[in-house]
Amino acid sequence: MKILVLGGDGFCGWPTSLHLSQLGHEVFIIDDFSRRRIDVELEVDSLTPIQPLSVRLDAWQRVSGKRIGFAHLDICADYDRVLEVIGSFSPDAIVHFAEQKSAPYSMKSTWHKRYTVSRNTSATTNLLCALLDAGVDAHVIHLGTMGVYGYESAGLMLPEGYVDAILEDPKGRLSKRRILYPFDPGSVYHTTKTLDALLFYYFNKQDGIRVTDLHQGIVWGTSTKDTELSEDLINRFDYDGDFGTVLNRFLIQAAVGFPLTVHGSGGQRRAFINIRDTVRCIELALMSPPSSGSQVRVLNQMTEVHRIRDLARLISRLFRVEVNSVSNPRTEDEENALDASCDGLVQLGLKPTLLEEGLLRELEYIARKYHHRVDSSRIPSQSLWSHRFK
Ligand SMILES: NC(=O)c1ccc[n+]([C@@H]2O[C@H](COP(=O)([O-])OP(=O)(O)OC[C@H]3O[C@@H](n4cnc5c(N)ncnc54)[C@H](O)[C@@H]3O)[C@@H](O)[C@H]2O)c1
């Protein structure tokens, strides 16, 4: 299969590109290195020493004998080149990771809000329009987030995209409709993912573009079998307060003996997935594309739901580190009842990586190995969710 990976230099995109190339697919990456530029803006760096993309690609060719193609371009700003690449490569599938992915970063200031909205929505719009202009019927796989629904499922299992609703007209007559499960985003970043969902809904309905929207949980872990083949292939590990996801931040705190910073009571329940399962889920989604004419397929790409304070307790017990409650910079419920279904991917063949098993590997091979690169002052989250008219 010919697969275009948008955002293939990023945390999820890089190991996915290697995995797909290892499986024998022809992989072509587009990336504008905006994520690396944000590190410069925030004066932070990946815990792991990630190499420039050209070094990564050469290392991959050396260890695997396979070549991955690359174009350095901004999907938002350079529509003509996106069109040219899609037209000449003519992919069977496109995996779309290329968005600003941090909720705290999207909340730093009104500039960051505008940046996130304009980048994420125009990347998706440009991709969909380029498929139409190029006349390429590729299956689009997009990485969305479980956070589009907010984090309260009120005793229900969050479904995979759709729900059957009973609507009542003014005369009291009832009718049934299958609708997108109501969105309830909790940050500007999450709002852009709901806008993406509507764009997919429209372009699928109107133009028949085949789309799988993977509503991904919080990704933890760093390496996959492929990234472990050479130090030059190492994946990104963000631990800073804006881009580090909660489990990775706990791991690095454990490695340097910094008390785990739990926001508020830590009663927030969140969905998680290991990076090894992320790459496998994308493979599974690619291997079973929606048939032409079918509506957008939504799959919940997560494997476990945990309360943050339970994760902190687990890591504290495993690695003998203290837990500290800090005031929550986010506007969110202190306690929530989240449950979600991930039947779709399990039915396609996913076998989840267990948390305890993966945590030990991460601490040993990543957090402890590179802990000398940590700047502890960067671990706490600084972005406030507090611009609010009273
Ligand atoms: N990491 C997670 O925990 C997580 C959870 C849920 C959903 N997701 C989603 O998965 C996707 C990938 O996340 P990630 O963690 O790999 O993020 P990342 O920031 O590490 O990777 C995104 C990549 O896309 C590139 N990019 C961004 N905008 C671009 C543009 N306009 N043109 C070309 N390249 C561009 C960046 O330079 C970067 O290399 C995102 O859409 C994110 O919202 C991630």
The ligand as a Gaussian input file, in Angstrom:
#p B3LYP/6-31G(d) Opt

LIG

0 1
 N        0.127000      12.320000      21.832000
 C       -1.060000      12.109000      22.387000
 O       -1.192000      11.779000      23.577000
 C       -2.310000      12.264000      21.551000
 C       -3.542000      11.926000      22.116000
 C       -4.696000      12.080000      21.349000
 C       -4.607000      12.553000      20.049000
 N       -3.388000      12.876000      19.532000
 C       -3.348000      13.410000      18.155000
 O       -2.424000      12.668000      17.388000
 C       -1.778000      13.542000      16.440000
 C       -0.289000      13.389000      16.580000
 O        0.102000      13.705000      17.919000
 P        1.627000      13.722000      18.332000
 O        1.661000      13.482000      19.786000
 O        2.410000      12.849000      17.418000
 O        1.980000      15.247000      18.028000
 P        3.365000      15.900000      17.546000
 O        3.244000      17.353000      17.754000
 O        4.514000      15.183000      18.171000
 O        3.372000      15.556000      15.989000
 C        2.689000      16.311000      15.029000
 C        3.618000      16.477000      13.830000
 O        2.924000      17.190000      12.817000
 C        3.762000      18.217000      12.299000
 N        2.875000      19.292000      11.812000
 C        2.006000      20.030000      12.547000
 N        1.363000      20.917000      11.752000
 C        1.834000      20.716000      10.481000
 C        1.551000      21.330000       9.235000
 N        0.680000      22.337000       9.114000
 N        2.222000      20.886000       8.149000
 C        3.111000      19.868000       8.240000
 N        3.418000      19.253000       9.411000
 C        2.788000      19.677000      10.520000
 C        4.618000      18.636000      13.486000
 O        5.833000      19.261000      13.107000
 C        4.860000      17.291000      14.180000
 O        6.013000      16.647000      13.693000
 C       -2.273000      14.950000      16.741000
 O       -3.261000      15.322000      15.835000
 C       -2.852000      14.839000      18.138000
 O       -3.883000      15.754000      18.340000
 C       -2.250000      12.746000      20.250000

